[in-house]
């Protein structure tokens, strides 16, 4: 598990902090937003993107095939193309 492998104290602190985070402030975002998840993503289920889409007005969601959680590292060219497509709209 990532929490045990990478700085467990920081991971735990972040998990505690998010419990009090006000996600409603995201409703104020007006720019286009790209949210991705990998097809094999163990941290981000599709339902997370659905909930985010209900909050962020101009959200574009993509599930990237042959990818885990870190799409920007696993498939940077794909992520760049997705961003370029979004910016050209």
N, CA, C and O atoms as CSV, one atom per row, in Angstrom:
chain,resi,resn,atom,element,x,y,z
A,1,UNK,N,N,0.842,-1.185,0.000
A,1,UNK,CA,C,0.000,0.000,0.000
A,1,UNK,C,C,0.882,1.240,0.000
A,1,UNK,O,O,1.912,1.286,0.672
A,2,UNK,N,N,0.468,2.229,-0.752
A,2,UNK,CA,C,1.226,3.469,-0.874
A,2,UNK,C,C,1.433,4.133,0.481
A,2,UNK,O,O,2.502,4.683,0.747
A,3,UNK,N,N,0.423,4.087,1.333
A,3,UNK,CA,C,0.514,4.715,2.649
A,3,UNK,C,C,1.616,4.159,3.522
A,3,UNK,O,O,2.186,4.887,4.335
A,4,UNK,N,N,1.927,2.887,3.369
A,4,UNK,CA,C,3.011,2.274,4.145
A,4,UNK,C,C,4.360,2.469,3.472
A,4,UNK,O,O,5.387,2.543,4.146
A,5,UNK,N,N,4.361,2.552,2.159
A,5,UNK,CA,C,5.614,2.602,1.418
A,5,UNK,C,C,6.230,3.995,1.350
A,5,UNK,O,O,7.454,4.133,1.335
A,6,UNK,N,N,5.406,5.009,1.308
A,6,UNK,CA,C,5.909,6.368,1.089
A,6,UNK,C,C,5.473,7.271,2.237
A,6,UNK,O,O,4.310,7.668,2.306
A,7,UNK,N,N,6.378,7.588,3.116
A,7,UNK,CA,C,6.148,8.526,4.209
A,7,UNK,C,C,4.800,8.308,4.898
A,7,UNK,O,O,3.893,9.124,4.737
A,8,UNK,N,N,4.656,7.250,5.643
A,8,UNK,CA,C,3.359,6.936,6.248
A,8,UNK,C,C,2.812,8.035,7.159
A,8,UNK,O,O,1.597,8.212,7.243
A,9,UNK,N,N,3.670,8.760,7.829
A,9,UNK,CA,C,3.197,9.853,8.695
A,9,UNK,C,C,2.510,10.941,7.892
A,9,UNK,O,O,1.452,11.432,8.286
A,10,UNK,N,N,3.105,11.322,6.766
A,10,UNK,CA,C,2.519,12.350,5.902
A,10,UNK,C,C,1.231,11.846,5.258
A,10,UNK,O,O,0.255,12.589,5.153
A,11,UNK,N,N,1.227,10.601,4.833
A,11,UNK,CA,C,0.033,10.020,4.236
A,11,UNK,C,C,-1.121,10.037,5.236
A,11,UNK,O,O,-2.244,10.396,4.884
A,12,UNK,N,N,-0.850,9.655,6.461
A,12,UNK,CA,C,-1.883,9.640,7.505
A,12,UNK,C,C,-2.367,11.042,7.831
A,12,UNK,O,O,-3.564,11.257,8.026
A,13,UNK,N,N,-1.440,12.005,7.892
A,13,UNK,CA,C,-1.822,13.398,8.162
A,13,UNK,C,C,-2.718,13.945,7.054
A,13,UNK,O,O,-3.690,14.649,7.329
A,14,UNK,N,N,-2.394,13.625,5.811
A,14,UNK,CA,C,-3.211,14.076,4.687
A,14,UNK,C,C,-4.604,13.448,4.749
A,14,UNK,O,O,-5.599,14.122,4.481
A,15,UNK,N,N,-4.679,12.185,5.093
A,15,UNK,CA,C,-5.970,11.506,5.200
A,15,UNK,C,C,-6.825,12.139,6.297
A,15,UNK,O,O,-8.036,12.288,6.129
A,16,UNK,N,N,-6.209,12.508,7.408
A,16,UNK,CA,C,-6.950,13.168,8.496
A,16,UNK,C,C,-7.406,14.557,8.065
A,16,UNK,O,O,-8.529,14.958,8.368
A,17,UNK,N,N,-6.551,15.296,7.363
A,17,UNK,CA,C,-6.885,16.663,6.933
A,17,UNK,C,C,-8.047,16.680,5.948
A,17,UNK,O,O,-8.902,17.563,6.010
A,18,UNK,N,N,-8.082,15.721,5.051
A,18,UNK,CA,C,-9.140,15.712,4.040
A,18,UNK,C,C,-10.513,15.448,4.652
A,18,UNK,O,O,-11.532,15.776,4.045
A,19,UNK,N,N,-10.549,14.873,5.820
A,19,UNK,CA,C,-11.823,14.614,6.487
A,19,UNK,C,C,-12.567,15.915,6.772
A,19,UNK,O,O,-13.791,15.901,6.899
A,20,UNK,N,N,-11.861,17.032,6.877
A,20,UNK,CA,C,-12.471,18.329,7.192
A,20,UNK,C,C,-12.423,19.294,6.012
A,20,UNK,O,O,-12.729,20.477,6.164
A,21,UNK,N,N,-12.045,18.802,4.852
A,21,UNK,CA,C,-11.893,19.659,3.670
A,21,UNK,C,C,-13.265,20.031,3.116
A,21,UNK,O,O,-14.158,19.186,3.041
A,22,UNK,N,N,-13.431,21.288,2.732
A,22,UNK,CA,C,-14.691,21.783,2.182
A,22,UNK,C,C,-14.688,21.647,0.665
A,22,UNK,O,O,-14.221,22.541,-0.041
A,23,UNK,N,N,-15.205,20.537,0.166
A,23,UNK,CA,C,-15.218,20.298,-1.269
A,23,UNK,C,C,-16.202,21.207,-2.001
A,23,UNK,O,O,-16.107,21.352,-3.219
A,24,UNK,N,N,-17.138,21.819,-1.289
A,24,UNK,CA,C,-18.088,22.724,-1.940
A,24,UNK,C,C,-17.401,23.940,-2.553
A,24,UNK,O,O,-17.948,24.566,-3.461
A,25,UNK,N,N,-16.219,24.279,-2.071
A,25,UNK,CA,C,-15.518,25.423,-2.660
A,25,UNK,C,C,-15.128,25.149,-4.113
A,25,UNK,O,O,-14.847,26.084,-4.863
A,26,UNK,N,N,-15.107,23.883,-4.515
A,26,UNK,CA,C,-14.771,23.528,-5.894
A,26,UNK,C,C,-15.861,23.987,-6.864
A,26,UNK,O,O,-15.612,24.100,-8.064
A,27,UNK,N,N,-17.066,24.254,-6.353
A,27,UNK,CA,C,-18.153,24.732,-7.204
A,27,UNK,C,C,-17.821,26.090,-7.821
A,27,UNK,O,O,-18.426,26.477,-8.821
A,28,UNK,N,N,-16.873,26.812,-7.240
A,28,UNK,CA,C,-16.487,28.129,-7.745
A,28,UNK,C,C,-15.530,28.046,-8.943
A,28,UNK,O,O,-15.265,29.064,-9.582
A,29,UNK,N,N,-15.016,26.870,-9.253
A,29,UNK,CA,C,-14.092,26.715,-10.381
A,29,UNK,C,C,-14.864,26.922,-11.673
A,29,UNK,O,O,-15.878,26.265,-11.907
A,30,UNK,N,N,-14.382,27.838,-12.517
A,30,UNK,CA,C,-15.081,28.174,-13.758
A,30,UNK,C,C,-14.303,27.768,-15.011
A,30,UNK,O,O,-14.866,27.760,-16.105
A,31,UNK,N,N,-13.040,27.438,-14.872
A,31,UNK,CA,C,-12.244,27.042,-16.036
A,31,UNK,C,C,-12.460,25.563,-16.331
A,31,UNK,O,O,-12.948,24.819,-15.480
A,32,UNK,N,N,-12.101,25.146,-17.519
A,32,UNK,CA,C,-12.195,23.733,-17.885
A,32,UNK,C,C,-11.184,22.928,-17.066
A,32,UNK,O,O,-10.050,23.362,-16.860
A,33,UNK,N,N,-11.605,21.761,-16.608
A,33,UNK,CA,C,-10.771,20.905,-15.775
A,33,UNK,C,C,-10.748,19.503,-16.384
A,33,UNK,O,O,-11.785,18.971,-16.779
A,34,UNK,N,N,-9.560,18.916,-16.454
A,34,UNK,CA,C,-9.403,17.541,-16.908
A,34,UNK,C,C,-9.157,16.658,-15.690
A,34,UNK,O,O,-8.229,16.903,-14.919
A,35,UNK,N,N,-9.986,15.632,-15.519
A,35,UNK,CA,C,-9.802,14.660,-14.441
A,35,UNK,C,C,-9.618,13.296,-15.088
A,35,UNK,O,O,-10.449,12.857,-15.882
A,36,UNK,N,N,-8.530,12.635,-14.744
A,36,UNK,CA,C,-8.244,11.334,-15.333
A,36,UNK,C,C,-8.171,10.262,-14.257
A,36,UNK,O,O,-7.929,10.538,-13.082
A,37,UNK,N,N,-8.383,9.053,-14.694
A,37,UNK,CA,C,-8.126,7.886,-13.858
A,37,UNK,C,C,-7.636,6.799,-14.794
A,37,UNK,O,O,-8.008,6.754,-15.967
A,38,UNK,N,N,-6.822,5.948,-14.276
A,38,UNK,CA,C,-6.335,4.842,-15.077
A,38,UNK,C,C,-7.310,3.689,-15.070
A,38,UNK,O,O,-8.059,3.499,-14.112
A,39,UNK,N,N,-7.299,2.935,-16.121
A,39,UNK,CA,C,-8.155,1.756,-16.238
A,39,UNK,C,C,-7.894,0.772,-15.079
A,39,UNK,O,O,-8.803,0.077,-14.626
A,40,UNK,N,N,-6.651,0.729,-14.619
A,40,UNK,CA,C,-6.259,-0.155,-13.508
A,40,UNK,C,C,-6.005,0.632,-12.227
A,40,UNK,O,O,-5.258,0.181,-11.359
A,41,UNK,N,N,-6.615,1.794,-12.108
A,41,UNK,CA,C,-6.403,2.692,-10.975
A,41,UNK,C,C,-7.043,2.117,-9.719
A,41,UNK,O,O,-8.261,1.947,-9.662
A,42,UNK,N,N,-6.226,1.818,-8.713
A,42,UNK,CA,C,-6.754,1.249,-7.474
A,42,UNK,C,C,-7.144,2.331,-6.467
A,42,UNK,O,O,-7.772,2.034,-5.451
A,43,UNK,N,N,-6.774,3.581,-6.742
A,43,UNK,CA,C,-7.068,4.673,-5.815
A,43,UNK,C,C,-8.278,5.497,-6.226
A,43,UNK,O,O,-8.921,6.103,-5.369
A,44,UNK,N,N,-8.606,5.537,-7.510
A,44,UNK,CA,C,-9.685,6.392,-8.003
A,44,UNK,C,C,-10.737,5.559,-8.732
A,44,UNK,O,O,-10.565,5.236,-9.908
A,45,UNK,N,N,-11.804,5.217,-8.057
A,45,UNK,CA,C,-12.876,4.482,-8.739
A,45,UNK,C,C,-13.645,5.424,-9.666
A,45,UNK,O,O,-13.611,6.639,-9.472
A,46,UNK,N,N,-14.332,4.885,-10.661
A,46,UNK,CA,C,-15.116,5.731,-11.567
A,46,UNK,C,C,-16.109,6.628,-10.823
A,46,UNK,O,O,-16.394,7.740,-11.269
A,47,UNK,N,N,-16.629,6.158,-9.709
A,47,UNK,CA,C,-17.599,6.950,-8.946
A,47,UNK,C,C,-16.999,8.263,-8.438
A,47,UNK,O,O,-17.725,9.242,-8.265
A,48,UNK,N,N,-15.687,8.296,-8.196
A,48,UNK,CA,C,-15.041,9.549,-7.771
A,48,UNK,C,C,-15.158,10.611,-8.857
A,48,UNK,O,O,-15.423,11.777,-8.563
A,49,UNK,N,N,-14.961,10.211,-10.109
A,49,UNK,CA,C,-15.082,11.173,-11.205
A,49,UNK,C,C,-16.528,11.613,-11.371
A,49,UNK,O,O,-16.786,12.769,-11.707
A,50,UNK,N,N,-17.472,10.711,-11.141
A,50,UNK,CA,C,-18.884,11.072,-11.215
A,50,UNK,C,C,-19.235,12.115,-10.153
A,50,UNK,O,O,-19.939,13.085,-10.431
A,51,UNK,N,N,-18.740,11.904,-8.943
A,51,UNK,CA,C,-19.008,12.873,-7.860
A,51,UNK,C,C,-18.340,14.212,-8.153
A,51,UNK,O,O,-18.914,15.266,-7.879
A,52,UNK,N,N,-17.129,14.174,-8.709
A,52,UNK,CA,C,-16.446,15.414,-9.059
A,52,UNK,C,C,-17.194,16.154,-10.162
A,52,UNK,O,O,-17.281,17.382,-10.138
A,53,UNK,N,N,-17.733,15.413,-11.129
A,53,UNK,CA,C,-18.489,16.024,-12.227
A,53,UNK,C,C,-19.743,16.732,-11.709
A,53,UNK,O,O,-20.201,17.704,-12.309
A,54,UNK,N,N,-20.286,16.252,-10.615
A,54,UNK,CA,C,-21.457,16.897,-10.027
A,54,UNK,C,C,-21.093,18.191,-9.312
A,54,UNK,O,O,-21.971,18.983,-8.970
A,55,UNK,N,N,-19.799,18.408,-9.086
A,55,UNK,CA,C,-19.332,19.585,-8.352
A,55,UNK,C,C,-18.674,20.622,-9.251
A,55,UNK,O,O,-18.932,21.817,-9.108
A,56,UNK,N,N,-17.833,20.181,-10.170
A,56,UNK,CA,C,-17.072,21.098,-11.033
A,56,UNK,C,C,-17.828,21.277,-12.349
A,56,UNK,O,O,-18.102,20.309,-13.058
A,57,UNK,N,N,-18.158,22.518,-12.660
A,57,UNK,CA,C,-19.017,22.839,-13.795
A,57,UNK,C,C,-18.486,22.342,-15.133
A,57,UNK,O,O,-19.225,21.701,-15.880
A,58,UNK,N,N,-17.226,22.620,-15.455
A,58,UNK,CA,C,-16.668,22.291,-16.768
A,58,UNK,C,C,-15.654,21.159,-16.672
A,58,UNK,O,O,-14.521,21.284,-17.135
A,59,UNK,N,N,-16.071,20.069,-16.074
A,59,UNK,CA,C,-15.176,18.933,-15.872
A,59,UNK,C,C,-15.229,17.991,-17.064
A,59,UNK,O,O,-16.306,17.644,-17.548
A,60,UNK,N,N,-14.071,17.586,-17.527
A,60,UNK,CA,C,-13.929,16.584,-18.580
A,60,UNK,C,C,-13.235,15.390,-17.939
A,60,UNK,O,O,-12.122,15.522,-17.429
A,61,UNK,N,N,-13.875,14.233,-17.958
A,61,UNK,CA,C,-13.310,13.047,-17.323
A,61,UNK,C,C,-12.906,12.031,-18.380
A,61,UNK,O,O,-13.577,11.858,-19.398
A,62,UNK,N,N,-11.793,11.367,-18.109
A,62,UNK,CA,C,-11.271,10.359,-19.031
A,62,UNK,C,C,-10.690,9.212,-18.219
A,62,UNK,O,O,-9.956,9.426,-17.254
A,63,UNK,N,N,-11.027,7.992,-18.622
A,63,UNK,CA,C,-10.368,6.807,-18.092
A,63,UNK,C,C,-9.347,6.368,-19.134
A,63,UNK,O,O,-9.699,6.098,-20.282
A,64,UNK,N,N,-8.097,6.300,-18.735
A,64,UNK,CA,C,-7.004,5.998,-19.655
A,64,UNK,C,C,-6.689,4.508,-19.605
A,64,UNK,O,O,-6.393,3.958,-18.545
A,65,UNK,N,N,-6.757,3.870,-20.759
A,65,UNK,CA,C,-6.497,2.425,-20.830
A,65,UNK,C,C,-5.018,2.136,-20.595
A,65,UNK,O,O,-4.152,2.987,-20.800
A,66,UNK,N,N,-4.761,0.901,-20.156
A,66,UNK,CA,C,-3.392,0.441,-19.880
A,66,UNK,C,C,-2.647,1.421,-18.963
A,66,UNK,O,O,-1.498,1.787,-19.212
A,67,UNK,N,N,-3.337,1.827,-17.901
A,67,UNK,CA,C,-2.759,2.833,-17.012
A,67,UNK,C,C,-3.266,2.593,-15.590
A,67,UNK,O,O,-4.388,2.132,-15.383
A,68,UNK,N,N,-2.414,2.914,-14.622
A,68,UNK,CA,C,-2.807,2.850,-13.221
A,68,UNK,C,C,-3.205,4.227,-12.727
A,68,UNK,O,O,-3.903,4.957,-13.430
A,69,UNK,N,N,-2.771,4.593,-11.530
A,69,UNK,CA,C,-3.170,5.851,-10.898
A,69,UNK,C,C,-2.387,7.057,-11.411
A,69,UNK,O,O,-2.911,8.171,-11.412
A,70,UNK,N,N,-1.167,6.862,-11.840
A,70,UNK,CA,C,-0.290,7.991,-12.177
A,70,UNK,C,C,-0.180,8.186,-13.684
A,70,UNK,O,O,0.886,7.980,-14.265
A,71,UNK,N,N,-1.276,8.581,-14.312
A,71,UNK,CA,C,-1.325,8.716,-15.771
A,71,UNK,C,C,-0.279,9.683,-16.308
A,71,UNK,O,O,0.293,9.448,-17.372
A,72,UNK,N,N,-0.024,10.761,-15.586
A,72,UNK,CA,C,0.961,11.741,-16.072
A,72,UNK,C,C,2.366,11.152,-16.133
A,72,UNK,O,O,3.209,11.649,-16.881
A,73,UNK,N,N,2.630,10.108,-15.364
A,73,UNK,CA,C,3.929,9.438,-15.413
A,73,UNK,C,C,3.905,8.211,-16.312
A,73,UNK,O,O,4.893,7.903,-16.979
A,74,UNK,N,N,2.780,7.515,-16.329
A,74,UNK,CA,C,2.677,6.276,-17.090
A,74,UNK,C,C,2.423,6.513,-18.575
A,74,UNK,O,O,2.921,5.774,-19.425
A,75,UNK,N,N,1.644,7.551,-18.881
A,75,UNK,CA,C,1.323,7.854,-20.277
A,75,UNK,C,C,1.326,9.371,-20.486
A,75,UNK,O,O,0.288,9.956,-20.794
A,76,UNK,N,N,2.477,10.000,-20.322
A,76,UNK,CA,C,2.528,11.469,-20.404
A,76,UNK,C,C,2.089,12.028,-21.757
A,76,UNK,O,O,1.490,13.102,-21.812
A,77,UNK,N,N,2.375,11.321,-22.838
A,77,UNK,CA,C,1.980,11.822,-24.157
A,77,UNK,C,C,0.455,11.844,-24.284
A,77,UNK,O,O,-0.108,12.783,-24.846
A,78,UNK,N,N,-0.200,10.830,-23.771
A,78,UNK,CA,C,-1.667,10.759,-23.795
A,78,UNK,C,C,-2.260,11.903,-22.976
A,78,UNK,O,O,-3.201,12.563,-23.418
A,79,UNK,N,N,-1.716,12.136,-21.794
A,79,UNK,CA,C,-2.216,13.208,-20.941
A,79,UNK,C,C,-1.994,14.559,-21.622
A,79,UNK,O,O,-2.867,15.425,-21.577
A,80,UNK,N,N,-0.851,14.740,-22.240
A,80,UNK,CA,C,-0.582,15.988,-22.955
A,80,UNK,C,C,-1.594,16.196,-24.082
A,80,UNK,O,O,-2.113,17.300,-24.246
A,81,UNK,N,N,-1.879,15.148,-24.859
A,81,UNK,CA,C,-2.871,15.262,-25.945
A,81,UNK,C,C,-4.254,15.619,-25.394
A,81,UNK,O,O,-4.968,16.434,-25.978
A,82,UNK,N,N,-4.622,15.013,-24.284
A,82,UNK,CA,C,-5.908,15.318,-23.673
A,82,UNK,C,C,-5.975,16.780,-23.232
A,82,UNK,O,O,-6.992,17.448,-23.420
A,83,UNK,N,N,-4.890,17.264,-22.649
A,83,UNK,CA,C,-4.842,18.669,-22.232
A,83,UNK,C,C,-4.875,19.604,-23.444
A,83,UNK,O,O,-5.579,20.615,-23.429
A,84,UNK,N,N,-4.140,19.280,-24.458
A,84,UNK,CA,C,-4.145,20.111,-25.671
A,84,UNK,C,C,-5.539,20.153,-26.287
A,84,UNK,O,O,-5.994,21.210,-26.723
A,85,UNK,N,N,-6.220,19.004,-26.324
A,85,UNK,CA,C,-7.594,18.971,-26.834
A,85,UNK,C,C,-8.513,19.854,-25.995
A,85,UNK,O,O,-9.348,20.583,-26.530
A,86,UNK,N,N,-8.352,19.783,-24.699
A,86,UNK,CA,C,-9.185,20.582,-23.795
A,86,UNK,C,C,-8.916,22.066,-24.002
A,86,UNK,O,O,-9.850,22.864,-24.068
A,87,UNK,N,N,-7.643,22.439,-24.106
A,87,UNK,CA,C,-7.292,23.859,-24.270
A,87,UNK,C,C,-7.728,24.415,-25.615
A,87,UNK,O,O,-7.921,25.624,-25.746
A,88,UNK,N,N,-7.885,23.567,-26.609
A,88,UNK,CA,C,-8.264,24.051,-27.940
A,88,UNK,C,C,-9.773,24.288,-28.073
A,88,UNK,O,O,-10.229,24.835,-29.078
A,89,UNK,N,N,-10.530,23.886,-27.080
A,89,UNK,CA,C,-11.998,24.050,-27.135
A,89,UNK,C,C,-12.405,25.476,-26.802
A,89,UNK,O,O,-13.594,25.794,-26.801
